[in-house]
Amino acid sequence: MTTFTAAAFFAARLEFQTDVSDVAAALAGGEPGFVLIDSRSTAAWEQGHIPGAVHLPTAEIAARHAELLDPAVPVVTYCWGPGCNGATRAALAFALAGYQVREMIGGVEYWVREGLVLRTPHGDVAADADPLTAPLALACGC
């Protein structure tokens, strides 16, 4: 493997993927520059989703993207987590429809694990951040 090939591979990953922390920061800024798409099923969406996301299951993207989205605005897709390729399938569907698209790696699983808010039928909830996935303040002052 050449250095150029490795560099091109990693540059492409950064061009077409983003992570939970970057998405959360962009959403918190109020003008993220993209639409966040939850590509999971209706049952999964209703169980809990990222506030501000648009629900558009992968199987419905081809038929419904034009009624819901401006093709000039980039989209970021997410699904359950790293063990699910739903966000990848959704990103492919958007790319085939002509959208600029990125996949949020980690999905809703890492959103929750980083202690970020999830909208549920019982209101907005956030779990404590998982110390293996997000930095925590030192409680002991060590």
N, C-alpha and C positions, 0 to 999 in steps of 0.2 A: 504494500500500500504506500502510495506517495503522500507527501505532506500536502500537496495541492488537493488530492482526493479527500483527505481527511478534513482539510479546511473547508472545502466546498460542502461536504456532508454536514458539518456542524453549523456552517452559515445557513444552509437550507433549513435545518431544524429550527434555528432561531427566527428565521423569516416566517415559518409556517406554524410554529408553536409558541405558546405563551404559558405562564404558570399562574397559579392561584394568587400569589402575592401581587404580581403585576396587574392582574385583572381587578383585584380588590382595590388597589391604589388608584387605578384609573376610574373605577366606579365612584370611589370616595371623592374624587376631584370634581364630580358633577358633569363633566363633559368628556366621557371616555373616548369618543371618536370611533366607537363601534357599537353594534347591537350584540348583546350576549344571548345566545340561543341554547335553551335546554332541549336536547334532542331525545329525552327519555319518554316513556309512556305516560299517559294521563294519570294512571295510578301512582307512578313515581313522582310526577310533578305535584300532585295533590298531597303526597306524603311530606314533601318539603322541597323547596327550590331556592335558588339564590335571588334575593330581592332585586328587582329591576330586569330580570331575565324575561325573555319572550319564550313561550312554550310552542315548539314546533317539532313534533316527532319526526324522525328521519324519514319514515315512510310517507309523510305528507309534504315534504319540502318541495318536490317537483311541482305538485299541484297548487300549493298555497304561498310560496315565497313572494310572488308578485303582489298579492293582496296585502301582505303584512310588512314588507320590507322595501326600502329604497335601495336599488342595486348599486347606487353610488356610495353607500355607507358600508364599510367592512363589517363582517360578522366574526364572532368568536363562538365556537361550539363547545359544549361540555356534555358529559354523560355521567355515569356512576363513578368511575375511577379508573385507575391504571389497568385493572383486569377486564375492562370493557372497551370494545372498539366502536361503540356507538357514536362517539364524538368524531372519530376518524371517518366513519361512514357518512355522517352528516356533513363534515367538512368537504368530502369528495362531492356530495350532491350539490352543495353551494358552489364549489369550484366549477363543476360542469354547467351550472346555471349562470356562470359569469361573474360571480361575486369574488371580491378579495376576502380571503378567509384564513383564520388561524384556529388551531385547536388548543383548548385550555387543558394542559396535561394535569393529571391528578384528579380532575373532575370534582363532583360534589363531595366525594370522600375526603379529599384533601382540603377542600373548603371548610368542612366541619372540623377536620383534625387541626387546622390552623386557628381554630377558635372564632371563625367568622360567623356572622348571622345567617341563619336559614329561616325562611318564611314557611311556617307550618299552619295547619288548620287551627292550632291553638295559639297562634301569634308568632312573633319573631323570637327565635331561641338561638343561643350560642353555647357550645360546650367549652370547657376549659381546653386551651391549646394542648396538643399532644407534645410533650417535651422532645420526642424523637423527630418531629416534623417542623416545629416552630420554636424560635428562641423565646425563652421565658425570663422574666426579671428575677434576679436572685433575691429570694425572700429572706435569706439569712444575712445578707449584706457581706457575704464572703468575698 
